[in-house]
Amino acid sequence: MTSPLSKRYGETDAPAIALNSPAIDLMLNHRSVRGYRPDPLPAGALEAIIAAAQSAATSSNLQTWSVVAITDPAVKAECAALSGGQQHIAECPVFLLFLADLARLNRVADRAGLPHAGNDTFEMFLVAAIDAALAAQNAVMAAEILGLSTVYIGAMRNRPEDVARLIGLPQGAAAVFGLCIGYAAEGKGGAVKPRLPQEAVLHHGRYELEKQDAAIERYNHAMAAFNERERVNTTTPWTVHSARRVSGPESLSGRHVLMQALRRMGFLKAE
Ligand SMILES: Cc1cc2nc3c(=O)[nH]c(=O)nc-3n(C[C@H](O)[C@H](O)[C@H](O)COP(=O)(O)O)c2cc1C
């Protein structure tokens, strides 16, 4: 039987360790799902998922994130359109929009009669985006523990101001990504996608760049085998695919002007 570590890295690059942790196995078994049954989440699941999300660490306990749960088919369809037509958003029963949320902290400061110019910095946008990401990953793990599937939607940053209008965001709040949640449709459960060998990612004491080349080359082979196994219609090596993703501003699906949009949305005014 293939171990969870071998599935994650391929047989040759799996770390030679014996793991006996159902919780870590669950993490190793993660896969994004892009096809959902219409069935709703069980009662209480959303609240349990959000409780897990709120249990993530949060910078200075500021809790500078929020989440908007969307179940209205018309609003999900609009989100799908804003993401360039990702139909899994319309299909899934619950679509979560994770927000970098400085609006609440601005209001807390206003009501306390205190200034909040610190929120106008890049640092505080980053704090809020990190908080949102940490919370969301706890949500993903909680969903998977409950037998649900997920996929993140970074494309919600393609047209951030349209997303903000759609869900009524005040100044100082922005959706940093979405998350589809639901039961995987028949045959759409996805597969464990290999990750880079640890040799490329884990550094001991000192960062090494050039030494990663061999591991990256092996990863090209692991991804090619994955694509063939899963009948992914591509022969493009991972290195070329990844380089193309950053080849120019136009390859960022409109997000190359994100900072200007964020300024109009009430962030980064001091920068
Ligand atoms: C922040 C973030 C944004 C993402 N945005 C999208 C997206 O817009 N559409 C999509 O289909 N997958 C999206 N993904 C999923 C990634 O493509 C996926 O995690 C990656 O290919 C690895 O596959 P796996 O999650 O199945 O292991 C996103 C993932 C992250 C973390």
The ligand as an SDF file (V2000), in Angstrom:
LIG
                    3D

 31 33  0  0  0  0  0  0  0  0999 V2000
   -4.3390   31.1180   -2.3000 C   0  0  0  0  0  0  0  0  0  0  0  0
   -4.7260   30.0730   -3.2980 C   0  0  0  0  0  0  0  0  0  0  0  0
   -5.4680   30.4250   -4.4040 C   0  0  0  0  0  0  0  0  0  0  0  0
   -5.8990   29.4540   -5.3170 C   0  0  0  0  0  0  0  0  0  0  0  0
   -6.7110   29.8120   -6.3510 N   0  0  0  0  0  0  0  0  0  0  0  0
   -7.2570   28.8680   -7.1460 C   0  0  0  0  0  0  0  0  0  0  0  0
   -8.2200   29.2180   -8.1360 C   0  0  0  0  0  0  0  0  0  0  0  0
   -8.5520   30.3950   -8.3420 O   0  0  0  0  0  0  0  0  0  0  0  0
   -8.7690   28.2140   -8.8600 N   0  0  0  0  0  0  0  0  0  0  0  0
   -8.4320   26.8940   -8.6740 C   0  0  0  0  0  0  0  0  0  0  0  0
   -8.9890   26.0280   -9.3610 O   0  0  0  0  0  0  0  0  0  0  0  0
   -7.5150   26.5330   -7.7390 N   0  0  0  0  0  0  0  0  0  0  0  0
   -6.9420   27.4880   -6.9680 C   0  0  0  0  0  0  0  0  0  0  0  0
   -6.0460   27.1250   -5.9870 N   0  0  0  0  0  0  0  0  0  0  0  0
   -5.7310   25.7020   -5.7630 C   0  0  0  0  0  0  0  0  0  0  0  0
   -4.3220   25.3610   -6.2420 C   0  0  0  0  0  0  0  0  0  0  0  0
   -4.3010   25.3170   -7.6340 O   0  0  0  0  0  0  0  0  0  0  0  0
   -3.9430   24.0080   -5.6270 C   0  0  0  0  0  0  0  0  0  0  0  0
   -3.8900   24.1260   -4.2300 O   0  0  0  0  0  0  0  0  0  0  0  0
   -2.5870   23.5300   -6.1550 C   0  0  0  0  0  0  0  0  0  0  0  0
   -2.6460   23.2490   -7.5280 O   0  0  0  0  0  0  0  0  0  0  0  0
   -2.1360   22.2620   -5.4330 C   0  0  0  0  0  0  0  0  0  0  0  0
   -3.1230   21.2510   -5.5930 O   0  0  0  0  0  0  0  0  0  0  0  0
   -3.7920   20.5510   -4.3380 P   0  0  0  0  0  0  0  0  0  0  0  0
   -4.4320   21.6130   -3.4830 O   0  0  0  0  0  0  0  0  0  0  0  0
   -4.8140   19.6040   -4.8990 O   0  0  0  0  0  0  0  0  0  0  0  0
   -2.7080   19.8360   -3.6080 O   0  0  0  0  0  0  0  0  0  0  0  0
   -5.5550   28.0980   -5.1120 C   0  0  0  0  0  0  0  0  0  0  0  0
   -4.7660   27.7580   -4.0000 C   0  0  0  0  0  0  0  0  0  0  0  0
   -4.3620   28.7140   -3.1120 C   0  0  0  0  0  0  0  0  0  0  0  0
   -3.5570   28.3120   -1.9010 C   0  0  0  0  0  0  0  0  0  0  0  0
  1  2  1  0
  2  3  1  0
  2 30  2  0
  3  4  2  0
  4  5  1  0
  4 28  1  0
  5  6  2  0
  6  7  1  0
  6 13  1  0
  7  8  2  0
  7  9  1  0
  9 10  1  0
 10 11  2  0
 10 12  1  0
 12 13  2  0
 13 14  1  0
 14 15  1  0
 14 28  1  0
 15 16  1  0
 16 17  1  0
 16 18  1  0
 18 19  1  0
 18 20  1  0
 20 21  1  0
 20 22  1  0
 22 23  1  0
 23 24  1  0
 24 25  2  0
 24 26  1  0
 24 27  1  0
 28 29  2  0
 29 30  1  0
 30 31  1  0
M  END
$$$$
